[in-house]
């Protein structure tokens, strides 16, 4: 890519900030960011946790071992994502997590022609297995899958979820960015279509294109700051304008009392 993917600008935020925010919307547990030793990261939400890989350049199994180890005693399973999935949808994350909730060690999407180990769910106890593989220089995710129960989620399996099929029918959640042209094409795509259900000065619901809460407010001619609060989909309250939005979201704006 020529620059760190985590730092890439994404509709007034960063690619990493968006990925962290989308996953945070799905879980009440911690969101852990695994970085190369000493790597500088863009601004993240205050509750995001950062851990370092013990050694740089060993690939995704090393990152998986470090991230899952950081969740010991706090989570039974986790959704694991690379930084560079700008269209990741909360509905996709929920569907993939369900595979591990139902007993698999790994919920592995097979979409757009490839297995997606960095858009998958893993049981926390696999941290030790991943660490042993790294110690033995067996660094491919396939070596991990040989040692556990893998639920392979085909495109048909994923689209059988009616919410996911409605909100991400093309399974754009797994699109990743490997070259500058990929980033430029993704950045040029329209922002998610969301509905503003309630806000002072609006006579009724309004459809807007916006990738963040602040952008949704601006698209409706509203200011977001100070005592302003946004409520996503009737339950998630936030005062953070960089909270990411996804297709199908409903947003209500008001003032904190």
Secondary structure by P-SEA (a helix, b strand, c coil): ccccccccccccccaaaaaaaaaaacccbbbbbbbccccccccccccbbbbbcccccccaaaaaaaaaaaacccccbbbbbccccccccaaaaaaaaaaaaacccccccccccccccccccccccaaaaaaaaaaaccccaaaaaaccccccccccccccaaaaaacccccccccccccaaaaaaaaacccbbbbbccccccccbbbbbbccaaaaaaaacccccccbbbbccccccccccccccccbbbbbbbbcc
